[in-house]
Amino acid sequence: MSEVKSIREAFAEASSFLSRSGCNEPQRSVQLLLEHVLGVSGAAYYMALADPFPAAVKEAFEAGVTRRGAGEPVQYIIGEQEFYGRPFEVTPDVLIPRPETELLVEAILRYGAELWPDGIVTPGEAALDSAGGAGDVRAARPLTAVDIGAGSGAISVTLAAEAPAWRVCAGDISPAALAVAERNALRNGTAVDFRLGDLLEPFAGMETDILVSNPPYIPGEDIAGLQREVRDHEPRTALDGGADGLDPYRRMMEQLTLLPAPPRLIGFELGFGQAEQVAALLAAAGHWTEIITINDLAGIPRHVLGITK
């Protein structure tokens, strides 16, 4: 970086460098790097643009720009990504939370509140048996929401923060990912029951009212064609969904037998062109009276929910 005089000049020079390097969203990347090294954000960042560039942060800023120019996601460089208005630590052990996943959380919170207004499964409320009929009457208890594939904990920690009356659990096959999720739960002041294991296996025998998951859904052969930021840096185990990307959904449907009864509310995030197939999997299971597809902000079918009211 040349001897820039102001923060605005540093922003312009670094943005130009990242653009030439083929980075997506170069200006946004530079802003995040500047906010990180300067320790400011929001309005304070914009107010500081005319200030002299501090020599004390030059080395850290240049190192971050160099790493970003080589394709490393800016979130891993600064170690953080905001989700649902809260800060989440991110490392290469977890996927970077995406804005579209906030829509899944919103839907789960909305329908969960409709089904259980006070967050309690009351006496006399019947569970669904595997045929969709009345099962054993449950004692009063907080409803239980289970997040499969916790990653950074973005979904489970947000549910626990937004619906404190709920019991929230989350599982992941990666011990390193669970360690990140646990730190994020502590950072955001939430209590989440994290468990290590494959998909639904850690929750065998647990009464589960809500099941939510953003599983790996990229077809294996498509990974080589992803953006370098994703292909070369995000964990493959959190991306690869098998030959057609649908293996985790099929396996979760098969593993529902591990639970005492199917959840009354289930919600999945999925990839481009997969909504019809995932909806068909839920319909074939026969546990939910209503199957809903939700589009993301680009109008792409991104989430499928099964609901029994």
Salt bridges, closest charged atoms under 4 A:
GLU62 OE2 - LYS58 NZ 2.73
GLU72 OE2 - ARG67 NH2 2.68
GLU80 OE1 - ARG187 NH2 2.46
GLU89 OE2 - ARG183 NH2 2.77
GLU114 OE1 - LYS309 NZ 3.87
GLU125 OE2 - ARG264 NH1 2.41
GLU162 OE2 - ARG86 NH2 2.73
ASP193 OD2 - ARG167 NH2 3.46
ASP193 OD2 - ARG195 NH2 3.02
ASP198 OD2 - ARG251 NH2 2.27
GLU207 OE2 - ARG138 NE 3.67
GLU207 OE1 - ARG141 NE 3.21
ASP209 OD1 - ARG138 NH1 2.48
ASP209 OD2 - ARG141 NH1 2.75
GLU229 OE2 - ARG68 NH2 3.17
ASP232 OD1 - ARG231 NE 2.83
GLU234 OE2 - ARG98 NH2 2.60
ASP240 OD2 - ARG236 NH2 3.42
ASP244 OD2 - ARG250 NH2 2.42
ASP247 OD1 - ARG250 NH1 3.09
GLU269 OE1 - HIS303 NE2 3.13
GLU290 OE1 - LYS309 NZ 3.86
ASP296 OD2 - ARG302 NE 3.15
